[in-house]
Amino acid sequence: MIRSSIIRGERFRFPDLRTVFAKANEPKSGDELAGLAASSERERVAAKQVLADLSLKEIVSQPLLDPDQDEVSRTILEGQDHGCFAPLAGMTVGEFREWILSDDTTPEMLGAIAPGITSEIAAAIAKIMGTMDLVRAASKIRVVTRCRNTMGQPGVFGIRLQPNHPRDDLAGIVLASVDGLLHGCGDAVIGVNPAAESVESVAEILRTLDRLISLLQIPTQHCCLAHATTQLAALEQGAPIDLLFQSIAGTESANHAFGVSRALLDEGRARVLEARTNRNIAWAGRHTMYFETGQGSALSAGAHHGIDQLTIEARAYGFARAFDPFLVNSVVGFIGPEYLYDERQIIRAGLEDHFMGKLLGLPMGVDVCYTNHAQADQNSAENLLILLAAAGCNYVMGVPSGDDVMLNYQSTSFQDAVAIRQLLGLRPAPEFERWLQEQGLRPRSSSQDDGERARIRTLDRIKGMLEANRVTA
């Protein structure tokens, strides 16, 4: 059905829902590259008006990608809770936005309707929201998950410790990990991106991280961010896996380019849960998966099917929801300026991604990052970091000096993340915070000098323990 809107005497026509979604999106260089973007601000406003007047029922009844031809579409629609959706079905997108932002709508109410929301609904709402809307709405939604510790509670701001090394040197990984721990980072996960995609290297990294956590009795989880098949092969060799990682996208063909399918992820999740049982892990829970996403990934694989990158990203979250993950994060500026050109687009995308994931019931984090050829810098990254913390983001990255020397991109440092906790009165995961206090790393009340002396004493003790137990051997 052709829909139209008139802006200042100019009529804009949209032949289908896919076009309305694309034209209503905020400016993104990826949409321009794909030839999907609005040709003018007037056309963008016209598309937003049409989108705001659509009912949620209309959006659900007109999938942008045929579920008979795409398993992501099937997963999203099969996973929708129709009982949760029924009270919302007659609302328009604009009315649903107002309901979300209303002071009468509580966090409990938003959590209750999450299973009824589809990815396209989440994308539609994000497209007609401003920056303040995205922050306010997301801040009302808490998604709590449990592994070795508990993430996502109100007032908790987690940090993934990312101790990557360009040669997968185990001593270097441990050193960077200890540096992060001394700053109070690592409650979300200690996660290493391996430089070499080999089973042997991944297994050694997993064993080293597990020994570090076990030796220091750290209430956190570890992960090696290789392809899922490589991790599962390491598991077969006896390597311990706390979280199974995989990058995912919002179409079946894009996931195929990543070498992943629902069947693979279902199998992997089951095998990690079984391995936890065999390890007799007292802390074991149902949350076993860690996913990363990013706007533009499907377009970069030539697998976007004419759908704008924000909507494809929302579809990735709908797919992720089927696996009940412990962590999800958008690596928002990592793909490059071809998809998010500058700081304005990166900031907008980060807030969109966080809101959409939370609305769908996911434990969302964001890697506040950019590549060196993007029109962005650390100042703009810090702006997004503050906005996300205010929005209740579950976690961000902690990278030594904010400069990942293996992946060659810029992210947030240990100091950045800790500064946000101090600025906004946020805390680590409760189990992790107690561990920090026990180690003298987070005294309940002490001067800055006392805190520094405590860190030095703890570092000396940790060094002795690591050397005695040959953790990096």
N, C-alpha and C positions, 0 to 999 in steps of 0.2 A: 504494500500500500504506500503510495506516494504521500509524504507529509511535507508541509510547508510552513514558513513563518515570514512575517513582513517586519523588516527593521528599517525605519526611516524611509518608508516608501519603496524599499527594494525587497522583492519576494525571493526567498531562497527555498528550493525544493530538494527534498532528500528521498531518493528512490527506495531505500530500505533501511532497516534498523542498523545494519552494519555501518552505513554511511553516517547516520545520525550520531552513533557512538564516536566514530573517528573525528568528525567535524567538531564535536563538542569538547574534545580534549584540549587541555592547555597546550601551548606551543612546545613541541618536542622535535628535535632535529631528526630523530628516527622516523617519525610520522611524515615529515617532509621528504626524507630520503625514499620512503615507500610510496610517495604520491598520495597520501591519505589525509593530510592536514587541511584545515580550513584555509581558504584562499585569502581571507580577510578577517578582521575582528568582528565585523558585522555578521559574517557567515557563522563564526564561532558562537556568537550570542544567539543567533537564530537557532542553531542546533541545540544549544543549551535549553532554550525555551521549549522546543519540541520534546526534548528528553525529559524535562521537568514535568511535562503534562502526561507522559506515558504512565500507565498503571504497572505495578510490579507484576501483575498477572500476565500482561501483554509481553513483558520482557521474558518471563519464564517460558511462555508458550511459543516463542520465536527464537530458538537457539541460533546463535551467530555461526556456529559450526555444527553441521549435522552429526548427531550422536551415533548414527549408523555408520559413520565414516571416521569417527574420532573418539578414542577411548577416554580422553580427558573430558569431553562433553558428557560421555556416558557416566563417568565417575561422578561428575558434579551433579547430574540430574538424579542418578540412583541414590546418591547420598543425601539428597534434600529431605528434610523432615516436613512432610506436608501438614502435619498437625500444628507445628510451630509457624508455618507460613500462612495458614488459613486466615488468621485475624488481620494479616497485613496485605493480603492479595489485592484488595480493592483500593489501596492507597496509591496515589501517584508518586513518582520519584520525588517531586518537590515536597509533598506531604510527609513522606517518609523521612526526608532530611529534617524537616521541622520537628518531627516526633523524636528523632535521635537527639537533637540539640536541646529539646525541652528540659527545663529543670525538673519536670515531673517524671521524666524517664530516668530510671535508676540504673546503676551498673548491673544489678540483678536482672532487670528486665531486658537489658541488652544482651546479657549472657544467655538468657532463656530463649531468645529468638534466633540466636546465631545458627543453629542447625537448619533453620528454615530459609536462610539467605543463600542465594546462589552467587556465583562469581560476577555474573553480568549485572546483578542488582548492586553489588558492592562497587563495581566500576562506575555505574551510572550515578550513584550518590556522590562518589569522589569527584566526578567531573563537574558537578554544580556546587561544590564547596570551595570556599576561600581558605586561605592559610589558617586563620583563626578557627574556622569551622573544623578543619582537619585535626588541629591540636586539641580543641575542646572535646570533640566527639571521641577521639581515641583515648583521651585521659580518663574517660568514664568507664572504659572497658578493661578489665583485668582478666588475664588468662594464666592460670597457675598450673605448673607441671612439676613432676617429681622424678628424680633419678637418684644420684647420691645425695643431692640436696633439693631444696624447694625454690623454684624460681617464679617470679611474676606477681608476688603479693604487693599490695599498696605500699609505697615507700621504698620498695626494693629496686635497685638499679644495678643489673648484672654487667659483668665484663668478661668477654671471651679473651683469654690470654692466647696470643698468636705468636709463638716463638719460632717462626720459620727460619730456615737456614739454607743458603744457596747450594750447599753440598750435602744436606741432610746429616751434618756432623752432630752426633748425639751429644757430645760435650757442649757444643754451642747451643743446642736446643734446651738442654738442662739449665745452662747458665741464664739464658733468656727467660726461661720459666721461673727460675728462682728470683730474678730481677722483678718480674711481674708480681709474683707472690709477695715480695717485700713491699710493693706498693698497694697491696690489697686487691690485686686483680686475679681473675681466674675462676670466679664462682660459677659463671655460666658454663664454661668448659675450657680445658687446656687443649687447644686444637691446632695441629700442625698440618700445613699444606706441604706435601712431600715434593721435593724437586725431581725425584726419580719415581716413575710409576712402575715399581717392581714389587713383587710380593715380598721378597726378602727385606727390602728397605722399609716397606710399610710395617711388616711384622716387628722389625727391630725398634721402630719408632713407638709402636703401640706398647711393646714390652717395657721400653724405657720409661714412658709416661706412667704406665701402671706401677712400676717399681717406685718411681718418685712419689706418686700419690700414696701408695701403701706405706712406704718408709716414713713419710712425714704425717701420715694419717689425715690427709687433706679431704674434707668433705666436698669433693668436686668430681667431675667426670672428664675422661679424656677422649680424644678422637683424632684419627688421621684421615685427612680429607682427600683420599685417593678415590678412584672410581669404586662403586659398590662391589663390583666383581673382584677387584683386587683386594679389598678389605675382607670379603668372604673367603677368598683363597688363603689370606693370612690367618683367618679364623680356623680354617681347616688344619693349619700348621700349629695350632695351639695358641695363637696370639689372642690376648684378651681384648674384647671390644665392648666399650660402654655404650657408645652411640654409633650407629651406622649412618654415614654421611652420603649424600648424593645431591648434585645439582639437578634441578628440574626446570621445566618450562611449561607453557600453557597450551600446547597442542601435542597431539600424538607424534606428528612428524618431527617436531622440534625435540621431543624426548628421544625419538629414534636417533636423531643426530648426536644426542648425548650418550647413546647406547643404553637406554633405560626404558623400562615398561612397567606397567602396574604389576604384572606377574613377577618380575624380578624383585621389585620392592616388597611385595607380599612375602615372597620366599625369604628375602634377606631379613625382614623384620622377624619372621618366625624363627629363623636360625639364631639370631642374636638373643631372642627371648629364651630359646632352648639352652643356649650356651650359658646364659646367666643362671639358669636353674642348675646346670651341671657344675657350675663354679660355686654353688651354694652361697650366692651373694645375698646377704641379709637385707641390703637396701634395694634390691631389685623391684622395679615397678613396671607398669605397662609402657612407659614412654621410652622409646629406643631409637628414634629417628632424628636426624639433623638434616635439614634441607637449606640450600641456598638458591636464590633466584635473582633476577635482575631485568629491568625493563630493557627491551631491545634484543634479548637473547634469541627469541624466535625469528625475528627479522634477520639477525646476523646469520642464521642457519637457513634462510630462505624458506621458512616454514610458518609464516604468520597468517597466510590465507586471507590477506586483505583486511585483517583486523588490527586496530591500533594497538600500540605497545602497552598502554596502561591496561586495557581490557585483557590482553594476553597475560599480563602479569597477574591480574586478579584470578584468571583461570588457573594459573600455576598454584595459587593459594587454595583454590577449590580442590585441586588434585592432591595437594599436600595434606589437606584435612582428612582424607580417607585413611591416613596412616598414623594418626594420633601422635604427632611429633613432639619431642621434648623442646626442640629449638627450630625456629625458621628465621632466616634473615635475608633481606634484600641487600645485595652488594651494589649499592645504588649507582655509584659513579664509575664502576670498574670497567665496564665494557667500552667506554670511550665517548668522545664528543660527537661521533657519528650518530649517536642515539640520544645522548643528553649533552647538549653543546656547552653549556656554561653553568655558573653557580646557581643562577635562577632556576634553570631546568632541573638541576640536581636536587636542590632544596625542595622544589615542588614534588618531584618524583619520590623523594624519601618520605615526605609526609603522606603522600597518597598511598604508598606501599604499606606503611605502618598502619594507617587507618583501615585499609581494605582487609589486611590480614587479621587485625584485631576484630573487625566486624564479623568476619567469618569464623571467629573462635580460635585463632592461631596464636601461639606464644611468640610474638614478633620482636625481632631485633633488626637493627640496621647497621651495616658496615658503612660508616660515614666516610666516603672515600672519593678519590678522583685520580685520573691518570695525569701524567706530566704534560700531555699535549692538550688538555682541556682548559677552558677559560675559567679556572677556579684556583683557589689557593687555601692555605690553612685558615685564614680568616673566615672564608665562606664555609669551610668544613665546621669550624667552631660555631658558626651561626646555626647550622642545621643540628649540630649536637645539642645545643641548648634547647632548641624547639622540640626535638625528639624527647629529651628528658622531661620537659614540661608536659609532653603528650603521653607520658607513662610508658615509654619504650622499655621492653623487658631487658635488653642488653645491647651493648655496642662492643667494638673491638678495642683491645689493648695491644698495640704493636710497639716494639722498642723504638723510641724516638719518633713514632708516627710514620716511619719510612720502612716499608717492607722490602728488604734487600733481595728477597727471592722472587716475589711476584712483581716487583718493580712498580709499585703504585703507592700513593700516599693515603694514610688512614689516621685514626686517632691514637694518641700515645697513652701509656700508662698514666702519665701526669694529667692529660686532658680528662680522662674518664674519672679519675679521683677528684679533680677540681670540680666537676659537675656534681658529684656526690656532696662535696662540701658546700657548694654554692646553693643547692636546692634542698639540703637536709635529707639526702637519700642514703640508703644503706646497702651493703652486700646482702646476699642470701643469708638468712638467719643462722643456719648451721655453719656457714663459712665465716660469718662475723664472729661467732663464738670461738672458732679455731684461731682466727687472727688475734683475738684478745688473749687466748691461752699462750700464743707465741710471743706476746708482747708487741705485736705489730699494730694493734689498734687499741691503745690504752683508753679506758673509760674517761680518764681525765689526766692530762699530763701536758707539760710544756713541749714546745717543738724540739728543744734540745733533748728532753727525756725520750721523746719518740724516736729521734735519730739514734740515740744510744741503744735503745731497745732493738732497732733494726740491725745495728751493727752486731750486737750480741747474738741475735737470732741468725744472722748470716754466718757468723763464725761457727755456730752450733750446727747449722744445716750443712755447711761445707765439710765439717768433720764427719757427719753422718753419711754424706754422699761418698766421701773418699773411703770410709771404712766399709761401706757396702758395695762399692764399685758399681754405682748406678749407671754410669756411662760406659761400662766395659762392653 
